[in-house]
């Protein structure tokens, strides 16, 4: 079982199936400006949401194993599909503390639902990948916090591919797909909607406009960053020394693609430095030469 570094100066590693996890990186950089961050996006094999739980776990293990070479003090699984289907197994496989995005997102949604006016149904909507919806992990997480809240989920398999293709929120195709996916929530007047994939915040404004309702959109990135900060403080490994880093982020991807820089910039909110390309064969066979 790979060990982890207990040094405050060690980096935080962030993993996602694609580039959506950069929204979590963005939140971490705001909340923890002195921390070094290493991001790994498995962009050659995205999306994970349409794959079997067994394949998702296999891919996730390979990616986390790759990240252990940097001796991180903590790993953030910034992928809802992995958080929903594989997080428990990853906790057993790695001694490094691993934090997912699902539990923080569920907690934020329950807090928002608690503000529902008296007399109105306490419902939370959820849009996510097919694998996340099938896992029922969000439903279980919400029920553990408040069994009186009903979770209504809908799989949205087209959203991640459209985002990874670089489709803009005002694209007629995007608007048409969102209209179809969100119609049930409009009919039920859902007061809270979980964006159950770290890619989806790219379409936040389009989602709000499509719903046309005063719906609270839950993006788990900020809540996850808060949980990470609390975990580091509890373990006494937060990097509190020195001045904030101008650019403490290093990115690794398995496929850059033609739209990498523009798409990554949309997620991160600023230009990103050139990532390091990692051949997928290195993940499947760690003995392959770098």
Secondary structure as GFF3:
##gff-version 3
##sequence-region A 1 290
A	DSSP	beta_strand	12	16	.	.	.	ID=ss1
A	DSSP	alpha_helix	22	31	.	.	.	ID=ss2
A	DSSP	beta_strand	37	41	.	.	.	ID=ss3
A	DSSP	alpha_helix	53	67	.	.	.	ID=ss4
A	DSSP	three_ten_helix	68	70	.	.	.	ID=ss5
A	DSSP	beta_strand	74	77	.	.	.	ID=ss6
A	DSSP	alpha_helix	80	85	.	.	.	ID=ss7
A	DSSP	alpha_helix	87	93	.	.	.	ID=ss8
A	DSSP	beta_strand	98	100	.	.	.	ID=ss9
A	DSSP	alpha_helix	102	113	.	.	.	ID=ss10
A	DSSP	beta_strand	123	128	.	.	.	ID=ss11
A	DSSP	alpha_helix	130	135	.	.	.	ID=ss12
A	DSSP	alpha_helix	137	145	.	.	.	ID=ss13
A	DSSP	beta_strand	150	155	.	.	.	ID=ss14
A	DSSP	alpha_helix	157	164	.	.	.	ID=ss15
A	DSSP	alpha_helix	172	188	.	.	.	ID=ss16
A	DSSP	beta_strand	192	196	.	.	.	ID=ss17
A	DSSP	three_ten_helix	200	203	.	.	.	ID=ss18
A	DSSP	alpha_helix	204	211	.	.	.	ID=ss19
A	DSSP	beta_strand	216	218	.	.	.	ID=ss20
A	DSSP	alpha_helix	220	235	.	.	.	ID=ss21
A	DSSP	beta_strand	249	253	.	.	.	ID=ss22
A	DSSP	alpha_helix	260	268	.	.	.	ID=ss23
A	DSSP	beta_strand	276	277	.	.	.	ID=ss24
A	DSSP	alpha_helix	280	284	.	.	.	ID=ss25
###
